[in-house]
Every structure is written in structure tokens, then in C-alpha cells.
Amino acid sequence: MKKAVLWPLSLLAILLIITWSCEEDSDDATCVQFVHPECVSMDFNACTDDKGDYYEYNNEKYYCSDYFTTGDSDPCEGAADQLALDTGCATSASVGNTKSTLSYTNFVINAMIQVRAEAKAAAGCN
């Protein structure tokens, strides 16, 4: 009889531990600084917090959700495009060169993917 009572309580305790151990801490943001190897002006932080993923450049936050448009291949594509334009990196180095602009955008999007992975690892929620 004791096993019948303890078994469900043990499972409930394990479930609660797993649930709370992966809960996000609303005060902390995970950020990693990136510098584009070909463009000195592109020095930014890629971050994630309780509001979502964002890029930070010159103390301005570019939340992915604010720049998301339907059809984007990545949720942060719009924010990456805006960051590349605001740094002046994509426009000065690639006037009329779409391939170069895409490489800057891909660099920024890959930075966000890396930050998401690091945030999950830090939270222990792989």
C-alpha cells in the first residue's frame, strides 16, 4: 500500500523539479558580443531574455518580434537586416551587392542561433 502512495508522489516531485529547473529567470539576459570580421563598425551583442531574442547596438535593442515579417526564414531576419543597416556595414561595403548584404545578415542570424544554444545550455534545458 505504501508503494502505491509513494510512487505517484515521487513522480510528481520529479515533474515539479524538471519544470522549475528549466524556468527562465526573468531578470537575467544571456548576451554574447560579436564583431564582424570584415566590418569594424559591426560590433553588437546578441541577447535573449524573458521578452525574447534581440540584438543590441549603441544601447538600442532590436527585438526580433518587432521586426518580424511573414515569410522570413528566421524569426530574427528583420532585426538582423535593420542592425546591418544601422551599423553602416552592409550599406558602405555592399552598395548594389545583394550577396554581401546577405553575408552580413547571415552572420548576425548565426550569432543569434549561437546565443540561443548558449542560453539553453546555461539553463540546463538542452
Phi, psi and omega per residue, in radians:
M1 nan -0.679 -3.136
K2 -1.114 -0.668 3.124
K3 -1.105 -0.645 -3.136
A4 -1.149 -0.520 3.140
V5 -1.507 -0.716 -3.077
L6 -1.261 -0.570 -3.115
W7 -1.037 -0.936 3.114
P8 -1.102 -0.622 3.117
L9 -1.166 -0.659 3.094
S10 -1.130 -0.769 3.103
L11 -1.096 -0.707 3.109
L12 -1.106 -0.734 3.127
A13 -1.101 -0.746 3.112
I14 -1.106 -0.758 3.120
L15 -1.063 -0.759 3.132
L16 -1.135 -0.707 3.123
I17 -1.108 -0.775 3.129
I18 -1.114 -0.749 -3.122
T19 -1.091 -0.831 -3.083
W20 -1.366 -0.421 -3.141
S21 -1.258 -0.407 3.133
C22 -1.781 0.161 3.139
E23 -1.317 2.401 -3.133
E24 -1.261 2.494 3.037
D25 -1.544 2.043 -2.984
S26 -1.201 -0.306 -3.103
D27 -1.554 -0.327 -3.030
D28 -1.760 2.486 3.016
A29 -2.113 2.436 3.066
T30 -1.701 2.096 -3.098
C31 -2.264 2.536 3.044
V32 -2.324 2.349 -3.137
Q33 -1.535 2.423 3.125
F34 -2.270 2.519 3.026
V35 -2.248 2.183 -3.136
H36 -1.187 2.296 -3.068
P37 -1.127 -0.418 -3.103
E38 -1.809 -0.087 -3.036
C39 -2.449 1.870 -3.072
V40 -1.130 -0.516 -3.093
S41 -1.280 -0.254 -3.123
M42 -1.616 1.466 3.123
D43 -2.146 1.903 -3.009
F44 -2.544 2.909 3.036
N45 -1.914 2.411 2.980
A46 -1.845 2.231 -3.011
C47 -2.376 2.812 2.985
T48 -2.460 2.390 3.095
D49 -2.498 -2.896 -3.078
D50 -1.166 -0.332 3.107
K51 -1.539 -0.286 3.122
G52 2.307 -2.957 3.141
D53 -1.443 2.519 3.080
Y54 -2.726 2.816 3.013
Y55 -1.901 2.558 3.118
E56 -2.177 2.185 -3.139
Y57 -2.491 2.219 -3.110
N58 0.908 0.788 3.132
N59 1.067 0.311 3.061
E60 -1.936 2.358 -3.116
K61 -1.755 2.277 3.099
Y62 -1.906 1.531 3.136
Y63 -1.228 2.332 -3.104
C64 -1.022 -0.661 -3.111
S65 -1.145 -0.481 3.138
D66 -1.286 -0.457 -3.068
Y67 -1.939 0.107 -3.099
F68 -1.270 2.334 3.023
T69 -2.228 2.612 -3.139
T70 -1.035 2.337 -3.130
G71 1.747 -0.137 3.090
D72 -1.140 2.427 -3.141
S73 -1.289 -0.444 3.108
D74 -2.307 2.508 -3.136
P75 -1.039 -0.378 -3.111
C76 -1.770 0.187 -3.081
E77 -1.062 -0.780 -3.134
G78 -1.125 -0.732 3.108
A79 -1.160 -0.641 3.101
A80 -1.132 -0.743 3.105
D81 -1.062 -0.784 -3.116
Q82 -1.151 -0.700 3.103
L83 -1.096 -0.760 3.137
A84 -1.086 -0.668 3.107
L85 -1.212 -0.746 -3.091
D86 -1.211 -0.471 3.104
T87 -1.319 -0.335 -3.096
G88 1.425 -0.048 -3.075
C89 -1.227 -0.860 -3.071
A90 -1.201 -0.658 -3.068
T91 -1.344 -0.699 -3.087
S92 -1.272 -0.610 -3.077
A93 -1.587 -0.239 -2.975
S94 -2.403 0.682 3.110
V95 -1.047 2.013 -3.140
G96 1.360 0.144 -3.113
N97 -2.022 1.648 -3.090
T98 -1.130 -0.654 -3.120
K99 -1.059 -0.750 3.133
S100 -1.150 -0.726 3.097
T101 -1.062 -0.717 3.119
L102 -1.141 -0.622 3.133
S103 -1.146 -0.648 3.086
Y104 -1.174 -0.768 3.119
T105 -1.093 -0.749 3.109
N106 -1.106 -0.677 3.092
F107 -1.036 -0.787 -3.111
V108 -1.193 -0.745 3.128
I109 -1.124 -0.720 3.096
N110 -1.113 -0.569 3.059
A111 -1.087 -0.730 -3.138
M112 -1.171 -0.663 3.110
I113 -1.073 -0.716 3.116
Q114 -1.117 -0.722 -3.132
V115 -1.158 -0.715 3.097
R116 -1.027 -0.766 -3.139
A117 -1.112 -0.744 3.136
E118 -1.167 -0.647 3.114
A119 -1.148 -0.714 3.094
K120 -1.138 -0.717 3.130
A121 -1.134 -0.714 3.138
A122 -1.159 -0.560 3.122
A123 -1.456 -0.172 -3.118
G124 1.296 0.484 -3.081
C125 -2.056 0.895 -3.116
N126 -1.271 nan nan
